[in-house]
Every structure is written in structure tokens, then in C-alpha cells.
Amino acid sequence: MRRTLLSFARSKDGATAIEYAVIAAILAIAVVAGATLFGSTVNSQLKTVADKVAASP
């Protein structure tokens, strides 16, 4: 098992797979960060609207 993992890591296919995994991880982090930022903004806007509706006569 260890030999298989080492040969995979040393081969070009292993390097390519690792590169794709790093790219996928970076994209996942960017998506989560963007969704968090977007969610906070939407939440703030909805709270503002809810406050104005609650304050109206």
C-alpha cells in the first residue's frame, strides 16, 4: 500500500491529481467565503427591510 502511494505521488499522474486537488480546494474556499459574504449582506438588507416594515404604522 505504501509503495503504491509513493509511486503515485512520484508519477506525473500523481502530481497532476494533486494539482487538481489543490485547485479544487482553493475554489471551494472561495465559494464558501463568497457565500458567507453574500449571505451576510443579504441578511443585513432583509433586517433593514423588516425593521422598516415593523416601524411603519
ZAGU-749293 format. One record per atom (N, C-alpha, C, O, CB): residue number from 1; x, y, z. Coordinates in nm, 3 decimals. Atoms other than C-alpha are relative to their C-alpha. Last residue first. Glycine has a CB too. Layout:
residues N
R   nr        X        Y        Z
R  NUM        X        Y        Z
...
END
This chain:
residues 57
R   nr        X        Y        Z
R   57    0.129    0.003   -0.073
R   57   -4.793    5.247    1.102
R   57   -0.101   -0.096   -0.057
R   57   -0.212   -0.107   -0.006
R   57   -0.061    0.136    0.001
R   56    0.106   -0.072    0.073
R   56   -4.447    5.159    0.967
R   56   -0.133   -0.014    0.073
R   56   -0.159   -0.116    0.137
R   56   -0.013   -0.053   -0.146
R   55    0.013   -0.137   -0.049
R   55   -4.182    5.064    1.221
R   55   -0.112    0.076   -0.070
R   55   -0.155    0.182   -0.023
R   55    0.132    0.074   -0.018
R   54    0.048    0.004   -0.139
R   54   -4.220    4.687    1.166
R   54   -0.025    0.141    0.054
R   54   -0.112    0.160    0.139
R   54    0.101   -0.073    0.088
R   53    0.139    0.049    0.004
R   53   -4.192    4.731    0.789
R   53   -0.057    0.001    0.142
R   53   -0.173    0.039    0.161
R   53   -0.007   -0.144   -0.061
R   52    0.082   -0.107    0.057
R   52   -3.880    4.948    0.830
R   52   -0.148   -0.042   -0.005
R   52   -0.237    0.039    0.020
R   52    0.050    0.037   -0.142
R   51    0.009   -0.109   -0.099
R   51   -3.720    4.697    1.067
R   51   -0.090    0.111   -0.052
R   51   -0.170    0.166    0.024
R   51    0.141    0.055    0.032
R   50    0.088    0.045   -0.107
R   50   -3.800    4.409    0.830
R   50   -0.017    0.108    0.106
R   50   -0.127    0.126    0.158
R   50    0.054   -0.127    0.064
R   49    0.137   -0.001    0.052
R   49   -3.646    4.597    0.536
R   49   -0.098   -0.040    0.110
R   49   -0.203    0.023    0.124
R   49   -0.013   -0.095   -0.121
R   48    0.036   -0.140    0.021
R   48   -3.327    4.666    0.732
R   48   -0.144    0.012   -0.048
R   48   -0.220    0.095    0.001
R   48    0.096    0.066   -0.101
R   47    0.024   -0.055   -0.133
R   47   -3.312    4.304    0.851
R   47   -0.043    0.146   -0.010
R   47   -0.132    0.190    0.062
R   47    0.125   -0.015    0.088
R   46    0.131    0.049   -0.043
R   46   -3.351    4.187    0.491
R   46   -0.035    0.051    0.139
R   46   -0.152    0.081    0.166
R   46   -0.004   -0.153   -0.002
R   45    0.102   -0.069    0.078
R   45   -3.060    4.406    0.383
R   45   -0.140   -0.043    0.043
R   45   -0.230    0.041    0.056
R   45    0.019   -0.027   -0.150
R   44    0.003   -0.140   -0.043
R   44   -2.837    4.282    0.663
R   44   -0.110    0.076   -0.074
R   44   -0.183    0.154   -0.012
R   44    0.136    0.066   -0.024
R   43    0.060   -0.002   -0.133
R   43   -2.921    3.918    0.590
R   43   -0.014    0.143    0.051
R   43   -0.116    0.179    0.109
R   43    0.085   -0.084    0.097
R   42    0.144    0.023    0.019
R   42   -2.849    3.971    0.220
R   42   -0.070    0.006    0.135
R   42   -0.178    0.066    0.146
R   42   -0.026   -0.136   -0.069
R   41    0.055   -0.119    0.063
R   41   -2.509    4.121    0.303
R   41   -0.152   -0.012   -0.017
R   41   -0.227    0.081    0.013
R   41    0.067    0.024   -0.137
R   40    0.000   -0.107   -0.100
R   40   -2.422    3.844    0.547
R   40   -0.063    0.127   -0.056
R   40   -0.138    0.195    0.013
R   40    0.142    0.028    0.049
R   39    0.104    0.029   -0.098
R   39   -2.527    3.580    0.297
R   39   -0.009    0.107    0.106
R   39   -0.119    0.145    0.147
R   39    0.025   -0.134    0.065
R   38    0.127   -0.028    0.064
R   38   -2.314    3.737    0.023
R   38   -0.116   -0.022    0.098
R   38   -0.210    0.057    0.101
R   38   -0.019   -0.088   -0.125
R   37    0.007   -0.145    0.017
R   37   -2.009    3.739    0.249
R   37   -0.134    0.040   -0.059
R   37   -0.198    0.133   -0.011
R   37    0.114    0.050   -0.090
R   36    0.010   -0.058   -0.134
R   36   -2.067    3.380    0.358
R   36   -0.015    0.151   -0.009
R   36   -0.100    0.209    0.059
R   36    0.124   -0.036    0.084
R   35    0.135    0.026   -0.049
R   35   -2.139    3.268    0.002
R   35   -0.020    0.060    0.138
R   35   -0.128    0.112    0.169
R   35   -0.028   -0.150    0.003
R   34    0.095   -0.083    0.074
R   34   -1.823    3.436   -0.121
R   34   -0.143   -0.018    0.049
R   34   -0.217    0.079    0.065
R   34    0.007   -0.032   -0.147
R   33   -0.021   -0.139   -0.042
R   33   -1.609    3.280    0.150
R   33   -0.098    0.093   -0.069
R   33   -0.155    0.182   -0.005
R   33    0.145    0.044   -0.030
R   32    0.050   -0.013   -0.138
R   32   -1.759    2.936    0.087
R   32    0.014    0.143    0.049
R   32   -0.077    0.198    0.111
R   32    0.075   -0.097    0.095
R   31    0.147    0.009    0.003
R   31   -1.709    2.969   -0.288
R   31   -0.059    0.018    0.139
R   31   -0.157    0.090    0.155
R   31   -0.044   -0.135   -0.059
R   30    0.053   -0.123    0.059
R   30   -1.351    3.092   -0.249
R   30   -0.152    0.000   -0.003
R   30   -0.215    0.102    0.024
R   30    0.055    0.018   -0.142
R   29   -0.017   -0.106   -0.100
R   29   -1.265    2.807   -0.010
R   29   -0.057    0.131   -0.052
R   29   -0.123    0.204    0.022
R   29    0.150    0.018    0.037
R   28    0.098    0.025   -0.106
R   28   -1.412    2.555   -0.254
R   28    0.009    0.108    0.108
R   28   -0.094    0.154    0.158
R   28    0.022   -0.138    0.062
R   27    0.132   -0.040    0.049
R   27   -1.215    2.708   -0.541
R   27   -0.108   -0.019    0.107
R   27   -0.197    0.064    0.121
R   27   -0.037   -0.079   -0.124
R   26    0.000   -0.147    0.006
R   26   -0.892    2.683   -0.343
R   26   -0.136    0.051   -0.048
R   26   -0.189    0.148    0.006
R   26    0.113    0.051   -0.094
R   25    0.007   -0.050   -0.138
R   25   -0.968    2.320   -0.254
R   25   -0.004    0.153    0.001
R   25   -0.081    0.212    0.078
R   25    0.121   -0.050    0.081
R   24    0.136    0.022   -0.050
R   24   -1.047    2.233   -0.617
R   24   -0.016    0.054    0.142
R   24   -0.120    0.110    0.176
R   24   -0.035   -0.149   -0.004
R   23    0.087   -0.095    0.069
R   23   -0.721    2.391   -0.734
R   23   -0.143   -0.014    0.051
R   23   -0.210    0.087    0.075
R   23    0.005   -0.022   -0.152
R   22   -0.030   -0.132   -0.057
R   22   -0.527    2.197   -0.469
R   22   -0.089    0.106   -0.064
R   22   -0.142    0.193    0.005
R   22    0.149    0.037   -0.021
R   21    0.056   -0.002   -0.135
R   21   -0.699    1.872   -0.572
R   21    0.025    0.136    0.066
R   21   -0.063    0.187    0.136
R   21    0.061   -0.112    0.085
R   20    0.145   -0.017    0.012
R   20   -0.624    1.942   -0.938
R   20   -0.067    0.005    0.137
R   20   -0.162    0.081    0.156
R   20   -0.060   -0.115   -0.084
R   19    0.025   -0.137    0.047
R   19   -0.257    1.994   -0.857
R   19   -0.149    0.026   -0.013
R   19   -0.197    0.132    0.027
R   19    0.070    0.024   -0.135
R   18   -0.021   -0.088   -0.114
R   18   -0.252    1.672   -0.652
R   18   -0.025    0.144   -0.040
R   18   -0.086    0.219    0.037
R   18    0.143   -0.016    0.056
R   17    0.114    0.018   -0.090
R   17   -0.404    1.479   -0.940
R   17    0.011    0.092    0.121
R   17   -0.088    0.149    0.166
R   17   -0.009   -0.146    0.046
R   16    0.116   -0.064    0.061
R   16   -0.149    1.623   -1.179
R   16   -0.122   -0.011    0.091
R   16   -0.197    0.085    0.107
R   16   -0.030   -0.063   -0.137
R   15   -0.020   -0.145   -0.011
R   15    0.137    1.532   -0.949
R   15   -0.119    0.075   -0.059
R   15   -0.164    0.175   -0.002
R   15    0.130    0.042   -0.073
R   14    0.019   -0.038   -0.140
R   14    0.004    1.179   -0.914
R   14    0.014    0.149    0.020
R   14   -0.062    0.209    0.095
R   14    0.099   -0.073    0.089
R   13    0.143    0.009   -0.027
R   13   -0.032    1.141   -1.288
R   13   -0.031    0.041    0.143
R   13   -0.130    0.109    0.169
R   13   -0.050   -0.142   -0.027
R   12    0.062   -0.123    0.052
R   12    0.322    1.266   -1.332
R   12   -0.150    0.000    0.023
R   12   -0.209    0.106    0.046
R   12    0.030    0.016   -0.149
R   11    0.030    0.000    0.143
R   11    0.447    0.988   -1.108
R   11   -0.063    0.132   -0.042
R   11   -0.108    0.211    0.041
R   11   -0.095   -0.117   -0.036
R   10   -0.119   -0.032    0.080
R   10    0.613    1.043   -0.772
R   10   -0.029    0.007   -0.149
R   10    0.046    0.070   -0.224
R   10    0.108   -0.103    0.025
R    9   -0.044   -0.137   -0.031
R    9    0.292    1.063   -0.567
R    9    0.118    0.042   -0.086
R    9    0.132    0.160   -0.118
R    9    0.038    0.011    0.148
R    8    0.103   -0.091    0.051
R    8    0.151    0.751   -0.736
R    8    0.043    0.145    0.022
R    8    0.025    0.229   -0.066
R    8   -0.136   -0.027    0.069
R    7   -0.016   -0.002    0.145
R    7    0.475    0.562   -0.677
R    7   -0.103    0.092   -0.064
R    7   -0.073    0.158   -0.164
R    7   -0.013   -0.142   -0.058
R    6   -0.123   -0.069    0.036
R    6    0.468    0.662   -0.311
R    6    0.019    0.007   -0.151
R    6    0.059    0.110   -0.204
R    6    0.120   -0.067    0.064
R    5    0.017   -0.143   -0.025
R    5    0.104    0.567   -0.268
R    5    0.124    0.079   -0.039
R    5    0.114    0.187   -0.097
R    5   -0.033    0.024    0.147
R    4    0.097   -0.050    0.097
R    4    0.155    0.228   -0.432
R    4   -0.019    0.150    0.016
R    4   -0.020    0.223   -0.083
R    4   -0.134   -0.072    0.015
R    3   -0.070   -0.011    0.128
R    3    0.467    0.162   -0.230
R    3   -0.092    0.059   -0.106
R    3   -0.051    0.141   -0.187
R    3    0.053   -0.136   -0.045
R    2   -0.088   -0.117   -0.008
R    2    0.279    0.240    0.091
R    2    0.074    0.021   -0.132
R    2    0.092    0.134   -0.177
R    2    0.100   -0.016    0.116
R    1    0.083   -0.119    0.000
R    1    0.000    0.000    0.000
R    1    0.088    0.126    0.000
R    1    0.062    0.221   -0.073
R    1   -0.095    0.000    0.122
END
